[in-house]
Amino acid sequence: MRTAPTILHLDMDAFFASVEQASKPSLRGKAVVVGGLGPRGVVATASYEARVFGVHSAMPMGQARRLAPNAAYLVPRFRLYKSISERVMELLRALSPLVEPLSLDEAFVDLEAGGVAWDEPSARLAGVKLRADIRAVTGLTGSVGLAASKMLAKIASEEAKPDGLVVIEPGTERAMLGPMPVRTLPGVGPATGDHLRRAGITTVEEIVEAGEDELVRLLGKAHGHGLYAMALARDDRPVVAERETKSVSVEDTYDVDIHDRTRVGLEVQRLAERCVRRLRGAGLSGRTIVLKVRRYDFSTLTRSETLRGPTDDPAVIREAAARLLDSVDTTGGVRLLGVGVSGLADYTQEDLFAQAAGERAVAQGTVEEHALTAAEEQPSLAERRWPAGHDVRHAEFGHGWVQGSGLGRVTVRFETPDSEPGRVRTFRVDDPDLEAADPLPLVLRGPDGGGDVPVAESQAVSSVPASLPKSWSGSGGGAATSRP
């Protein structure tokens, strides 16, 4: 195990909600909740202002609305989030060839492998510069943890939130971990936590005191050995630059159960098309087609079919998904559908066309179905949907975003990331002067490609949080005290 704190963990602060606040001046400093807004929607991210009311990720949206009825509730803009994430990951890869993304807003970096850090001062300098660069390029904040292992770096970034930096110095790990709850350790979820609590084990130090044999007895050999090692701050996992993609899938949850069998079939076909687009976007193909169906009673069925070779052909994948649907009883209604492809490869097998009902028929059917889908996806003016939070442009008033819609009306606030909070106006949903628009950049790009937002980044070390030993050190900080 390395002795210098050269493993960095970056976690962007309340990422989706922070993007929305940065792009919408009227929401800055306000409670913002991003997620599915239907009756079965869940919270994807809540701003720190919303967390004060108890709103958190994965919470049912209905519960969030009861806790924070005056918050702004927005539909995610995943394409925008992904584009900003790519900018952040570029900054990380400039530090080291060993970058391990965990999600759009979170990653490990091996600073030593990049030659930018070899001890505590150089690692801290790299972390401070990274946070400043992220703010300059994206206008957003991220929290950084630095330690000698991945587990400790992630714990440090949690303690650094929001908008801070914490370094765990070698030799202080056991003293830092000891008083922390067992749920702090990776792999200890609610079930394992409850099991340990019933055995009288609630802190990391109590895990060490119980001993390895007792943990094996309680949790089994693999989990017991692993948990005991982590309690002793032992974690030799390397930062892995590339994670092998095992499957590509898409799914939709419906606000109202679907009972019509024809509608279910059409939804499966559309999901297959979306899955193919994602598959091709990743430059992959696959051999196994998977259908997921969650029925009205929450029972979930999975069916799969393995082809003779990998494919990314939409006709083949649609037909396989349709065959799988034939084997599923949807009587009573369907609340979720998903289509996936696994057994991935980076090539296709051309003779898979033979698996379709006939090459010419398939080709003709594909053309006709694409035309039908395109027609269905181009709604009339009166049928247009206006998702809350999404960008629009009006011929007279310019760029804005949807605050809400209903009863044939859509309310828009006209403002941009670099403007003052804007005015609100209401239009008919079929107003010909109103159209969907692309998001505006959060940070204007200068001629040299850099951001032009001034960075007020303090280099000073703040006082150590009260919950941490004095051997810890952190820098930066925000006004909010909640942690994600």
N, C-alpha and C positions, 0 to 999 in steps of 0.2 A: 504494500500500500504506500502511495506517495506520502511525503511529509510536508509538502508545501500546498497552500490552498489555491491550487491552479485549476480546479474544476469549477466552472461558472454555470450557474443556473439562472436563466432569464425568464421572468414571468411578467407579461404585459399587464398593466393594472386595469381590471374590469374592462377587458379589451373591447368587446362589441359596444358596450354602453359608452365607453370613452370615445370611440370613433363617432358615435351619434352625437355626443355632446360637443366634440370638436367641430363637427360639420354644421351644427345647429346652435347659433349663439344664444337663442332664447332658452335652451335647455342646460346651459352651463351652470353648475351649482344646484341643479334641480334633480329630483328623483327620476331616474330613467330605467325602464325595464324592457329588455329585448327578448322576444321569443314568439312562440305560436299564440295567436290571439283568440283562437277558437275555444270552444268549451273544453276541449281536451288538450289544449296547448300547455306547454311547460316553459319555465323561465330558462333562457339560454345564459343571460348575464344580467346582473343588476348593478347599477352604479352604486358607489359608496353611500350616496345620499339615500338611496332606496334600501340599502342594507340596514340602515339605522332602524327601519320599521320591521326588520326581520325577514325581508325578502332575500332569497338566495337562489343560486342556480339549481335546476332540476325540480324546483317547487312547482306544483300545479298553478297555472296562470290564474284560475279562479281564487285560489287562496292568496296569491300575491295581490290581486285587486282588493280583497277584503282588508289586507294589512296596510296597503298604501293606495287608497282610492284616488288620490290626487296626483299620482305619478304619471309620467308620459309612457304609454305602452306602444311599442314599435315593432314592426315586422322586420326580421333580420335582412341585411343587405350583404349576403355572403360573398358576392363577387368583389365588393369593395373591401371587405375584411381580408379576403385572400390576397388582393393586390397589395395592401399595406403590409400584410404578413411577409410577402415575398421581399419587400424592401428591407424589413427587419432581418430576415434570414440572410440577405446579401451582406449586411453589416457583420453578422456573426461569422459568415464564411470568410470575410476579409481578415478575421482574427486567427482562424485556425481551419485546417482541412477536416478536423474532427468536430462536426456539429451534428447533434442528434435531436431533430425536431420531435416533440411529443404531441404537439397540436399547432394550430395556427398562431397561438400566442405564447408558446412555451418551448424552451429548448435547453439542452446541455451543450457546453463548449469545453473542449480540452485546450486550455490556453498554452500549456507547456508544449503540446504538439505543434502549435503555431509559432513557437519561439517568442511569444510576446510576454510571457510571465514565467518566472522560475522561483520566485519567493513571494512573501506576503506583500511587500511594497509594490512590486511590479504587477502583481495580480490586482491589487486595489486600484492602481493607476489605470489598468486596462478596463476594469469595471466602471470607474468614474467616466472615462472617455466614452465607453459604449453607451451609457445612459444619456450623455450629452449628445452623441451622434444620433441616437434614436429620436430624441426630442427635436433636433434640428431637421431631420429627414421626414418625420411623420407628424410632428406636433404633439405626440403622445408621450406618456411616461411608462417606464418599466422598472420593476424591482429586480435587484441582482443579489444572489447569494454566492459566496466564494468559500470553498472548503477543499479538503483533500480527497473527498469522495462524492459521488453523485447523491447519495442519500443525504449527507450533511449539507451539500450545496442547496438542495431543494428545501430543506428545513430552514436554512438561512434566508432564502428568498422569501419564504412565508413570513418570517419574522421582520423582514425589511419592508413589507407592504404597509401602506402604499408609497410608491415613489421614493424608495430608499435603497441602501446597499449595506449588507452585513457580511462580515468576514468571520469565519470560525477559525481561530488560530490553532495550529497543531498542539496537542497536549491538553487542550481544554474540552475535548469532545465528550468524555465521560461525565464531567461535572455539568456540562450543558444539558446533556440528554437525561440525566438522572431524574429530575423532578417533572419531566414532561409526561403527559398522559400517554398511555400505550397506543392510542390511535394516531399518534404522531408518526409512528414507524410505518414504512411502506408495507402493504399487504395486511394490515390490521383494520378490517372493516367493522361494521356494526356487529355482525355475528361473532367474529373472533373477539372483539372487544368485550361483548357481553359474557362470552365464555370465560375469559380471563378475569373479569370482574367477579363472577360467581366464585372463582377460586381465590379471591382476595388480592388479585393483581391489578392495580390501576395505574401505576407509573412505570417508566422504563427501568428505574432502579430496582423496583420490586420484581421485574422480569429477571434481572441479574441475580437477585437474592434467591429467587425460586430455584435457579439452577437449570442447566440444560436438560437433565434427565426428566425433571418435572414438566418442562415445556413439551418434550417429546411425548410424554404420557398424556398431556392435555390436548395437544394439537396434531400429533402424528410426527413421524420422523422428519420428513422434508421441511414442513412448516416450523416445527419446533427448533430444529438446528438453525434454520435461516433466521428466525426471529431472535434467538439467543445471540447470534453473531452480530445482528444489527444493534441490539441493546448494548453490546460492547463497542459500538461504533466501528465495526468491521464491515467494509463494503469495498470489494475489489472489482466491481463491475466497471468495464471500460466504457468510454463514450464511443458509441457506434455510429459511424457517419451515415450509413444507409440501412434502412429497415426494409426487409423484403415484404412487398405487398402480397398478402395472401388471397385477397378477394377484392372485388369492386362491386358495390351494391347501392341501390337507392330504395327508399320506401316512403310511403305517405300514410299519415293518420287522418281519418276523415271525421269531421265534426258530427256528422250524422251517419249512422250505420247504413251501408249500401246493401239493399235487398235484391235489386234487379240483377239477374245473372248476366245480362248483356252488358250492363254498365260495369260490372266487375271485370268482365273480359276486356272491355275497352281500357279500363284503368291499368290492367296488367300489360297490355300492349304499349301503352304510353310509358309505363315504368321501364319496360324492356328497351324502348328507344332511348330513354334518358341514361340507362345503364350503359348502352353501347356508346353513347357520346362520351361518357366518363371513361370508359374502357379505352376508346380510341385516343382521347386526350392524354392518357397516360402512356400511349404507345404499346398497349398490351392486348392480349387475346386470352381466351380461356376455354377449358374443356368441359367444365361442369356448370350447368345452369341450375340456379336455386330459386325456388318460389317460397315466399313466406306469407302466411295468411293468419291474421289474428281475428277470431270470430267475436260475435256479440257478447259471449260469455267470458271473454279474455283468454280462452284457450288458443294456443298458438300452434299452428301446423307448419312443418317445413317439408317440402318435396324437392328432389333433385334428380337430374338426368345428366349422365356423363356421355359426351360425344366421342367420336373416334379420334378427334384431334382438336387443337385449339382454334377458335374462330373469333372474329369480331364482326361477323356478318349480321346485320340487323334482322334479316329475314329468318335466319337460322335460330337466333336467340328468341325472337318473337314466337316462332312456332314451337320451340321447346317449352317456353313459358306457358303457352296455351295448352299444350299437352299435359303439363303438370297441373294446371288449373282444373282440367277435366277430372282429375282424381281427387279433388277436394270438394266436400259438401259445404256449400255456403248458405244453406238454409238457415234462416234466423238472422242473417245479416253479417256484414264484414266491417270491422272498424279500422283495420290496417292491412296494407298490401306492400310487399317488397319483392324485388327481382334482383338477383345477384349473379355474378360469374366468379368461379374460383378455378383452381388448377391453372394458374396464370402462366403465360409464356410471352415472349416478345416476337412471336412469328405466328402466321396463320397457315392453315392447311387448305389449299385451294379446292381440293375435291370435296369439301364439306357441302358444296352446293348440291351434291347428290342426295343429301339428307333432307332437303326440302321437297315439297310435293312435285317438283319439276322445275327445272331452271327457268324456262320461259314464263311459266305461270307465276313463279315466285317473283321474278323481275317485274312483271306487269302488275302483280298485286302490290309490290313495294311502291311502285310509282303511284298507283291509285291511292294507296293508304297514306303516303306522304302528302299527297294533294289534299286528301280529306283532313288529315291532321293539321296541315297548314291553314286550311279554311276554318277549322274549329278553333285554332289558336289565334286567329285574327278577328276578335269580336267586333261587333258593330259599336258605334259610339255609345249607344244606350246601354250596352252590355259591359263596358269597360270596368275593370276593378281598380280601385285606388288603395293599395296597401298603406297602412299608417306608417309614416316615416320615410316612404320612398320618394325619390326625386321627381319633380315635374317642372315643366317650363310653360309659361303663358306668353302668348304673342305680345301682350301689352306690358305685363308686370314682371316678366323675366323668370329667373330661377327661384324655386321654392320647394317645399316638401309637404306631404299630405299629413294634416293633423287628424283627419278622420273623414268618414263618409257614411252615407245612409240616407234613406228616404229620397233618393234621386239627387242628392246634393253631395258635394265634396268640399271640404274646408282646407285651404292651403295657407301656410305661412311663408311669406316671401323674404328669404334671407339667404346669405351665403356664408361660408366659413370665415371670411374676413370682413363681414359687415356687422353692423349693429343689429340687435334683435329686430326682426321685421314685422310688418303688418300682416294681419290675417284677413283673408277674403274668402267668400263662399261662391261656388259656381254650380251650375247643373253638371251632372256627371257626363253628359253628352256635349259639353261646351266644345266646339270645334277649335277654339283657340288654346285649349289646354291639352298637353300631351306628356307622356312619360319622358324622362330625361336621364342622362347618365350622371352619376355623382361627380361633384366638383372636387379637385384635389384639396386635401387639408392644408398642405404647405405649398406655396408657390415655388416653382423651380427657377433658379437663377440661370444665367447663361452658362455657368460652369457645371450645372446639374445639381448644385447644392441647394439646401433649403434657405429661405431668407427670413425665417422666424428667429428672432434673437433668443439665445439660450441663456436663461438665468440659472445656471447650474452651480450650486455652492460646492466647493471642494473641501469644505470644513467637515470634520467628523462631529456628528451630533452626540448627545449623551446616549449611553447604552440603555435600551429599554429595560424597565424595572424587572421584567420577567427573565432577563438574561444575566448570566454571570458577567463580572466585570472584565473577563478575558475576551469577551465578544466586543466587536466594535462595528458601528454602523455609520452611514452618512446619508444625507438627503432626508426627505420626509415630506409628508403632506399633512393637510389639516385633518383628514379623516382618520379614524382609528380602527375601523372595521378591517378585517382581512378576508380575502376570498377563500 
